[in-house]
Amino acid sequence: MSDEHDETRRAFADAVNMSAAELQDWLGTGHSREVGQKSGDGGESTGHEMGRRIVHLLGKDDADLTEADLEHMDKVVGYVHRHLAQRPAGDVTDSRWRWSLMNWGHDPLR
């Protein structure tokens, strides 16, 4: 893999601070399903769908990552960085802001 791919994998590992098991458990909660932009049919939110994709990515060996996987990893890094910059004031423990980030594999309380 190229240096660019190595950087993507490192940035992804920094942005996603939840394990696959933790994220899988989180995605099963009601709070996880409450947040995020839903598709026009009212189904699964973009973040919840991405969370499932992240669980899959976390289970892959680096050598098995495809270009599409690396693009998803870049998307996750970008979302986490943008969302962290929008941190609301006050306690975020039970906030929709935190829950949304957790759908993308990042718990800001860590």
DSSP file (Angstrom, degrees, kcal/mol; ACC not computed):
  #  RESIDUE AA STRUCTURE BP1 BP2  ACC     N-H-->O    O-->H-N    N-H-->O    O-->H-N    TCO  KAPPA ALPHA  PHI   PSI    X-CA   Y-CA   Z-CA
    1    1 A M              0   0    0      0, 0.0     2,-0.0     0, 0.0    62,-0.0   0.000 360.0 360.0 360.0 155.8    0.0    0.0    0.0
    2    2 A S     >  -     0   0    0      1,-0.1     4,-2.2     4,-0.0     5,-0.1  -0.253 360.0-105.2 -80.8 169.1    1.1    3.6   -0.6
    3    3 A D  H  > S+     0   0    0      1,-0.2     4,-2.4     2,-0.2     5,-0.2   0.871 122.7  57.2 -60.0 -37.1    2.0    6.2    2.0
    4    4 A E  H  > S+     0   0    0      1,-0.2     4,-2.1     2,-0.2    -1,-0.2   0.898 107.0  47.7 -61.7 -40.6   -1.4    7.8    1.4
    5    5 A H  H  > S+     0   0    0      2,-0.2     4,-2.5     1,-0.2    -1,-0.2   0.888 109.7  52.8 -67.7 -38.5   -3.1    4.5    2.3
    6    6 A D  H  X S+     0   0    0     -4,-2.2     4,-2.3     1,-0.2    -2,-0.2   0.917 109.6  49.2 -61.2 -42.4   -1.0    4.2    5.4
    7    7 A E  H  X S+     0   0    0     -4,-2.4     4,-2.8     2,-0.2     5,-0.2   0.896 109.6  52.0 -64.3 -40.6   -2.0    7.7    6.4
    8    8 A T  H  X S+     0   0    0     -4,-2.1     4,-2.5     1,-0.2    -2,-0.2   0.930 110.5  47.9 -61.3 -45.6   -5.6    6.9    5.8
    9    9 A R  H  X S+     0   0    0     -4,-2.5     4,-2.3     2,-0.2    -2,-0.2   0.899 113.4  47.7 -64.0 -40.1   -5.4    3.8    8.0
   10   10 A R  H  X S+     0   0    0     -4,-2.3     4,-1.9     2,-0.2    -2,-0.2   0.930 112.6  48.1 -65.8 -45.0   -3.6    5.8   10.8
   11   11 A A  H  X S+     0   0    0     -4,-2.8     4,-2.3     1,-0.2    -2,-0.2   0.891 112.1  50.3 -63.3 -39.2   -6.1    8.6   10.7
   12   12 A F  H  X S+     0   0    0     -4,-2.5     4,-2.8    -5,-0.2    -1,-0.2   0.921 109.0  51.1 -63.4 -44.9   -9.0    6.1   10.8
   13   13 A A  H  < S+     0   0    0     -4,-2.3    -1,-0.2     1,-0.2    -2,-0.2   0.847 112.5  47.2 -63.2 -33.6   -7.5    4.4   13.8
   14   14 A D  H  < S+     0   0    0     -4,-1.9    -1,-0.2     1,-0.1    -2,-0.2   0.880 115.4  44.8 -72.4 -39.1   -7.2    7.7   15.5
   15   15 A A  H  < S+     0   0    0     -4,-2.3     2,-1.0    -5,-0.2    -2,-0.2   0.876 105.3  63.2 -75.5 -38.4  -10.7    8.8   14.7
   16   16 A V     <  +     0   0    0     -4,-2.8    90,-0.2    -5,-0.2    -1,-0.2  -0.773  56.1 163.9 -93.4 103.3  -12.4    5.5   15.6
   17   17 A N        +     0   0    0     -2,-1.0     2,-0.4    88,-1.0    89,-0.2   0.237  49.2  86.3-106.8  13.6  -11.9    5.0   19.3
   18   18 A M  S    S-     0   0    0     87,-1.4     2,-0.1    84,-0.1    -2,-0.0  -0.888  77.4-122.0-109.4 144.6  -14.5    2.3   19.8
   19   19 A S     >  -     0   0    0     -2,-0.4     4,-2.7     1,-0.1     5,-0.2  -0.340  29.7-106.0 -75.7 165.4  -13.8   -1.4   19.2
   20   20 A A  H  > S+     0   0    0      1,-0.2     4,-2.6     2,-0.2     5,-0.2   0.908 122.6  49.3 -58.2 -42.2  -15.9   -3.4   16.8
   21   21 A A  H  > S+     0   0    0      2,-0.2     4,-2.4     1,-0.2    -1,-0.2   0.912 111.5  48.2 -65.9 -42.7  -17.7   -5.1   19.7
   22   22 A E  H  > S+     0   0    0      2,-0.2     4,-2.5     1,-0.2    -2,-0.2   0.924 114.2  46.5 -62.7 -44.0  -18.5   -1.8   21.4
   23   23 A L  H  X S+     0   0    0     -4,-2.7     4,-2.7     2,-0.2    -2,-0.2   0.916 111.0  51.8 -66.3 -42.5  -19.7   -0.2   18.2
   24   24 A Q  H  X S+     0   0    0     -4,-2.6     4,-0.7    -5,-0.2    -1,-0.2   0.923 111.7  47.2 -59.2 -45.0  -21.9   -3.2   17.4
   25   25 A D  H >< S+     0   0    0     -4,-2.4     3,-1.0     1,-0.2    -2,-0.2   0.926 112.2  50.3 -61.1 -45.3  -23.4   -3.1   20.9
   26   26 A W  H >< S+     0   0    0     -4,-2.5     3,-2.2     1,-0.3     6,-0.4   0.903 103.6  58.5 -60.4 -43.1  -24.0    0.7   20.6
   27   27 A L  H 3< S+     0   0    0     -4,-2.7    -1,-0.3     1,-0.3    -2,-0.2   0.700  99.0  61.3 -63.4 -18.3  -25.7    0.3   17.2
   28   28 A G  T << S+     0   0    0     -3,-1.0    -1,-0.3    -4,-0.7    -2,-0.2   0.471  88.2  96.7 -84.6  -2.1  -28.3   -2.0   18.8
   29   29 A T  S <> S-     0   0    0     -3,-2.2     4,-1.2    -4,-0.2     5,-0.1  -0.493  79.4-125.2 -90.0 158.7  -29.5    0.7   21.2
   30   30 A G  H  > S+     0   0    0      1,-0.2     4,-1.2     2,-0.2     3,-0.1   0.872 110.5  58.2 -65.0 -38.4  -32.5    3.0   20.7
   31   31 A H  H  > S+     0   0    0      1,-0.2     4,-0.8     2,-0.2     3,-0.4   0.889 102.4  54.8 -60.8 -38.4  -30.3    6.1   21.1
   32   32 A S  H  4 S+     0   0    0     -6,-0.4     3,-0.5     1,-0.2    -1,-0.2   0.888 110.2  45.8 -61.4 -38.8  -28.2    5.0   18.2
   33   33 A R  H  < S+     0   0    0     -4,-1.2    -1,-0.2     1,-0.2    -2,-0.2   0.675 102.9  66.6 -78.7 -17.2  -31.3    4.7   16.0
   34   34 A E  H  < S+     0   0    0     -4,-1.2     2,-0.2    -3,-0.4    -1,-0.2   0.750  95.0  64.0 -75.2 -24.6  -32.7    8.1   17.2
   35   35 A V  S  < S+     0   0    0     -4,-0.8    13,-0.2    -3,-0.5    10,-0.2  -0.603  72.5  46.4-107.9 160.9  -30.0   10.3   15.6
   36   36 A G  S    S-     0   0    0     -2,-0.2     2,-0.5    11,-0.1     9,-0.0  -0.058  86.6 -56.0 101.3 161.8  -28.8   11.1   12.1
   37   37 A Q        -     0   0    0     -2,-0.0     9,-2.4     1,-0.0     2,-0.2  -0.630  55.4-147.4 -77.9 122.8  -30.1   12.0    8.8
   38   38 A K  B     -A   45   0A   0     -2,-0.5     7,-0.2     7,-0.2     6,-0.1  -0.559  17.7-106.9 -90.4 154.5  -32.7    9.4    7.6
   39   39 A S    >   -     0   0    0      5,-0.7     3,-2.3    -2,-0.2    -1,-0.1  -0.237  43.8 -92.7 -69.9 169.2  -33.3    8.4    4.0
   40   40 A G  T 3  S+     0   0    0      1,-0.3    -1,-0.1     2,-0.1    -2,-0.1   0.739 125.9  57.9 -57.8 -25.7  -36.4    9.6    2.3
   41   41 A D  T 3  S-     0   0    0      3,-0.1    -1,-0.3     1,-0.0    -2,-0.0   0.395 114.7-114.0 -88.7   5.0  -38.2    6.4    3.3
   42   42 A G  S <  S+     0   0    0     -3,-2.3    -2,-0.1     2,-0.1     3,-0.1   0.645  75.0 128.7  76.2  14.1  -37.6    7.0    7.0
   43   43 A G        -     0   0    0      1,-0.2    -1,-0.1    -4,-0.0     2,-0.0   0.406  62.5 -17.3 -78.9-143.2  -35.3    4.0    7.3
   44   44 A E  S    S-     0   0    0     -6,-0.1    -5,-0.7     1,-0.1    -1,-0.2  -0.322  70.9-116.5 -66.4 140.5  -31.8    3.7    8.7
   45   45 A S  B  >  -A   38   0A   0    -10,-0.2     4,-2.4    -7,-0.2    -7,-0.2  -0.337  22.0-113.7 -73.7 159.8  -29.8    6.9    9.1
   46   46 A T  H  > S+     0   0    0     -9,-2.4     4,-2.5     1,-0.2     5,-0.2   0.916 117.4  49.6 -57.8 -45.7  -26.6    7.5    7.2
   47   47 A G  H  > S+     0   0    0      2,-0.2     4,-2.3     1,-0.2    -1,-0.2   0.876 109.6  50.3 -64.8 -38.5  -24.6    7.4   10.4
   48   48 A H  H  > S+     0   0    0    -13,-0.2     4,-1.7     2,-0.2    -1,-0.2   0.921 112.1  47.7 -66.3 -43.0  -26.2    4.1   11.6
   49   49 A E  H  X S+     0   0    0     -4,-2.4     4,-1.7     1,-0.2    -2,-0.2   0.914 111.9  50.3 -61.4 -43.2  -25.5    2.5    8.2
   50   50 A M  H  X S+     0   0    0     -4,-2.5     4,-2.7     1,-0.2    -2,-0.2   0.875 104.6  58.7 -64.4 -36.4  -21.9    3.8    8.3
   51   51 A G  H  X S+     0   0    0     -4,-2.3     4,-2.2     1,-0.2    -1,-0.2   0.909 104.9  49.4 -58.2 -42.4  -21.5    2.4   11.8
   52   52 A R  H  X S+     0   0    0     -4,-1.7     4,-1.7     1,-0.2    -1,-0.2   0.890 111.1  50.2 -63.2 -38.1  -22.3   -1.1   10.4
   53   53 A R  H  X S+     0   0    0     -4,-1.7     4,-2.5     2,-0.2    -2,-0.2   0.886 108.1  52.9 -66.4 -39.1  -19.7   -0.5    7.7
   54   54 A I  H  X S+     0   0    0     -4,-2.7     4,-2.9     2,-0.2     5,-0.2   0.904 104.8  54.9 -63.7 -42.0  -17.1    0.6   10.3
   55   55 A V  H  X S+     0   0    0     -4,-2.2     4,-0.9     1,-0.2    -1,-0.2   0.929 110.4  47.2 -55.7 -44.8  -17.7   -2.6   12.3
   56   56 A H  H >< S+     0   0    0     -4,-1.7     3,-0.7     1,-0.2     4,-0.3   0.924 111.8  49.7 -62.3 -45.5  -16.9   -4.5    9.0
   57   57 A L  H >< S+     0   0    0     -4,-2.5     3,-1.5     1,-0.2    -2,-0.2   0.891 105.7  56.5 -62.3 -40.0  -13.8   -2.4    8.4
   58   58 A L  H 3< S+     0   0    0     -4,-2.9    -1,-0.2     1,-0.3    -2,-0.2   0.762 105.0  54.1 -64.1 -23.7  -12.5   -2.9   11.9
   59   59 A G  T << S+     0   0    0     -4,-0.9     2,-0.3    -3,-0.7    -1,-0.3   0.502  92.3  93.6 -88.1  -4.1  -12.6   -6.7   11.3
   60   60 A K  S <  S-     0   0    0     -3,-1.5     2,-0.2    -4,-0.3     5,-0.1  -0.642  76.5-120.3 -92.6 146.3  -10.5   -6.6    8.1
   61   61 A D    >   -     0   0    0     -2,-0.3     3,-1.7     1,-0.1     4,-0.4  -0.557  28.5-116.8 -74.0 147.3   -6.8   -7.1    7.9
   62   62 A D  G >  S+     0   0    0      1,-0.3     3,-1.5    -2,-0.2    -1,-0.1   0.866 115.2  58.3 -53.4 -39.0   -4.9   -4.1    6.4
   63   63 A A  G 3  S+     0   0    0      1,-0.3    -1,-0.3   -62,-0.0    -3,-0.0   0.718 103.5  53.8 -66.6 -19.7   -3.8   -6.2    3.5
   64   64 A D  G <  S+     0   0    0     -3,-1.7    -1,-0.3     2,-0.0     2,-0.2   0.421  79.2 119.4 -95.8   0.7   -7.5   -6.9    2.6
   65   65 A L    <   -     0   0    0     -3,-1.5     2,-0.2    -4,-0.4    -3,-0.0  -0.471  50.4-152.2 -70.9 134.3   -8.6   -3.3    2.4
   66   66 A T     >  -     0   0    0     -2,-0.2     4,-2.3     1,-0.1     5,-0.2  -0.477  31.2-102.3 -96.5 171.6   -9.9   -2.2   -1.0
   67   67 A E  H  > S+     0   0    0      1,-0.2     4,-2.1     2,-0.2     5,-0.1   0.899 125.6  53.3 -59.0 -40.6  -10.0    1.3   -2.5
   68   68 A A  H  > S+     0   0    0      2,-0.2     4,-2.1     1,-0.2    -1,-0.2   0.894 107.0  51.7 -62.5 -39.9  -13.6    1.5   -1.6
   69   69 A D  H  > S+     0   0    0      1,-0.2     4,-2.4     2,-0.2    -2,-0.2   0.933 109.4  49.5 -60.8 -45.5  -12.8    0.6    2.0
   70   70 A L  H  X S+     0   0    0     -4,-2.3     4,-2.2     1,-0.2    -2,-0.2   0.857 108.5  53.1 -64.7 -34.9  -10.1    3.4    2.1
   71   71 A E  H  X S+     0   0    0     -4,-2.1     4,-2.1     2,-0.2    -1,-0.2   0.910 109.7  48.3 -64.8 -41.8  -12.6    5.9    0.7
   72   72 A H  H  X S+     0   0    0     -4,-2.1     4,-2.3     2,-0.2    -2,-0.2   0.900 109.5  53.1 -63.8 -39.7  -15.1    5.0    3.5
   73   73 A M  H  X S+     0   0    0     -4,-2.4     4,-2.3     1,-0.2    -2,-0.2   0.912 108.4  49.7 -62.2 -42.6  -12.3    5.4    6.0
   74   74 A D  H  X S+     0   0    0     -4,-2.2     4,-2.5     1,-0.2    -1,-0.2   0.902 109.4  52.4 -60.6 -41.2  -11.5    8.9    4.7
   75   75 A K  H  X S+     0   0    0     -4,-2.1     4,-2.4     2,-0.2    -2,-0.2   0.905 108.9  49.8 -62.2 -42.3  -15.2    9.7    4.9
   76   76 A V  H  X S+     0   0    0     -4,-2.3     4,-2.7     2,-0.2     5,-0.2   0.934 110.6  49.6 -62.1 -47.2  -15.3    8.6    8.6
   77   77 A V  H  X S+     0   0    0     -4,-2.3     4,-2.3     1,-0.2     5,-0.2   0.925 112.1  48.3 -59.3 -46.0  -12.2   10.7    9.5
   78   78 A G  H  X S+     0   0    0     -4,-2.5     4,-2.4     2,-0.2    -1,-0.2   0.913 112.5  47.9 -61.8 -44.2  -13.7   13.8    7.8
   79   79 A Y  H  X S+     0   0    0     -4,-2.4     4,-3.0     2,-0.2     5,-0.3   0.944 111.7  49.2 -63.0 -48.2  -17.1   13.4    9.6
   80   80 A V  H  X S+     0   0    0     -4,-2.7     4,-2.4     1,-0.2    -2,-0.2   0.924 113.1  47.1 -59.4 -45.6  -15.5   12.8   13.0
   81   81 A H  H  X S+     0   0    0     -4,-2.3     4,-1.4    -5,-0.2    -1,-0.2   0.919 114.9  45.8 -63.9 -43.6  -13.2   15.9   12.6
   82   82 A R  H  < S+     0   0    0     -4,-2.4     4,-0.4    -5,-0.2    -2,-0.2   0.923 114.7  47.4 -64.2 -43.8  -16.1   18.1   11.4
   83   83 A H  H >< S+     0   0    0     -4,-3.0     3,-1.3     1,-0.2    -2,-0.2   0.877 107.5  55.3 -69.1 -37.7  -18.5   16.9   14.1
   84   84 A L  H >< S+     0   0    0     -4,-2.4     3,-1.4    -5,-0.3    -1,-0.2   0.856 101.5  59.4 -61.8 -34.0  -15.9   17.4   16.9
   85   85 A A  T 3< S+     0   0    0     -4,-1.4    -1,-0.3     1,-0.3    -2,-0.2   0.654 101.3  56.5 -68.5 -14.5  -15.5   21.0   15.8
   86   86 A Q  T <  S+     0   0    0     -3,-1.3    -1,-0.3    -4,-0.4    -2,-0.2   0.088  74.8 154.6-103.3  21.4  -19.2   21.5   16.5
   87   87 A R    <   -     0   0    0     -3,-1.4     2,-0.1     1,-0.1    -3,-0.1  -0.258  39.3-131.4 -55.1 127.2  -19.1   20.4   20.1
   88   88 A P        -     0   0    0      0, 0.0    -1,-0.1     0, 0.0     2,-0.1  -0.364  25.2 -97.7 -76.5 161.5  -22.0   22.0   22.1
   89   89 A A  S    S+     0   0    0     -2,-0.1     2,-0.1     2,-0.1     0, 0.0  -0.378  83.2  21.1 -72.6 155.8  -21.5   23.7   25.4
   90   90 A G  S    S-     0   0    0     -2,-0.1     2,-0.4     2,-0.0     0, 0.0  -0.296 110.1 -12.7  88.1-168.8  -22.2   21.8   28.6
   91   91 A D        -     0   0    0      1,-0.1     3,-0.2    -2,-0.1    -2,-0.1  -0.552  50.5-177.8 -73.1 123.8  -22.4   18.2   29.5
   92   92 A V    >   +     0   0    0     -2,-0.4     3,-1.8     1,-0.1     6,-0.3   0.311  48.8 111.2-104.7   7.6  -22.6   16.0   26.3
   93   93 A T  T 3  S+     0   0    0      1,-0.3    -1,-0.1     5,-0.1    16,-0.1   0.897  92.7  22.6 -51.3 -50.6  -22.9   12.7   28.1
   94   94 A D  T 3  S+     0   0    0     -3,-0.2    -1,-0.3     4,-0.1     2,-0.3  -0.212  98.8 129.1-110.9  41.5  -26.5   12.1   26.9
   95   95 A S    <>  -     0   0    0     -3,-1.8     4,-2.3     1,-0.1     5,-0.2  -0.687  66.1-130.1-101.2 151.0  -26.5   14.4   23.9
   96   96 A R  H  > S+     0   0    0     -2,-0.3     4,-2.4     1,-0.2     5,-0.2   0.816 110.4  62.5 -62.2 -30.6  -27.6   13.6   20.4
   97   97 A W  H  > S+     0   0    0      2,-0.2     4,-1.8     1,-0.2    -1,-0.2   0.940 107.3  41.8 -59.4 -48.8  -24.3   15.2   19.3
   98   98 A R  H  > S+     0   0    0     -6,-0.3     4,-2.6     1,-0.2    -2,-0.2   0.922 113.1  53.0 -65.6 -44.2  -22.4   12.4   21.2
   99   99 A W  H  X S+     0   0    0     -4,-2.3     4,-1.7     1,-0.2    -1,-0.2   0.888 107.5  52.2 -60.7 -38.6  -24.7    9.7   20.0
  100  100 A S  H  X S+     0   0    0     -4,-2.4     4,-0.8     1,-0.2    -1,-0.2   0.929 110.3  47.6 -63.2 -45.1  -24.2   10.7   16.4
  101  101 A L  H ><>S+     0   0    0     -4,-1.8     5,-2.2     1,-0.2     3,-0.9   0.890 107.8  56.2 -62.0 -39.0  -20.4   10.6   16.8
  102  102 A M  H ><5S+     0   0    0     -4,-2.6     3,-1.9     1,-0.3    -1,-0.2   0.847  98.3  60.8 -65.1 -32.6  -20.7    7.2   18.4
  103  103 A N  H 3<5S+     0   0    0     -4,-1.7    -1,-0.3     1,-0.3    -2,-0.2   0.802 105.3  50.1 -60.6 -26.4  -22.6    5.9   15.3
  104  104 A W  T <<5S-     0   0    0     -3,-0.9    -1,-0.3    -4,-0.8    -2,-0.2   0.211 128.9 -99.5 -97.4  14.0  -19.4    6.8   13.4
  105  105 A G  T < 5S+     0   0    0     -3,-1.9   -87,-1.4     1,-0.2   -88,-1.0   0.567  87.7 114.0  87.1   9.7  -17.2    4.9   15.9
  106  106 A H      < -     0   0    0     -5,-2.2    -2,-0.2   -90,-0.2    -1,-0.2  -0.957  44.4-166.8-121.6 120.3  -16.0    7.8   18.0
  107  107 A D    >   -     0   0    0     -2,-0.5     3,-1.8     1,-0.1    -8,-0.1  -0.904   8.4-160.2-100.3 109.7  -16.9    8.4   21.7
  108  108 A P  T 3  S+     0   0    0      0, 0.0    -1,-0.1     0, 0.0   -15,-0.1   0.588  84.6  70.6 -69.2  -8.0  -15.9   11.9   22.5
  109  109 A L  T 3         0   0    0      1,-0.2   -16,-0.0   -17,-0.1   -11,-0.0   0.442 360.0 360.0 -86.5   2.0  -15.9   11.2   26.2
  110  110 A R    <         0   0    0     -3,-1.8    -1,-0.2     0, 0.0    -3,-0.0   0.421 360.0 360.0 -94.8 360.0  -12.8    9.0   25.8
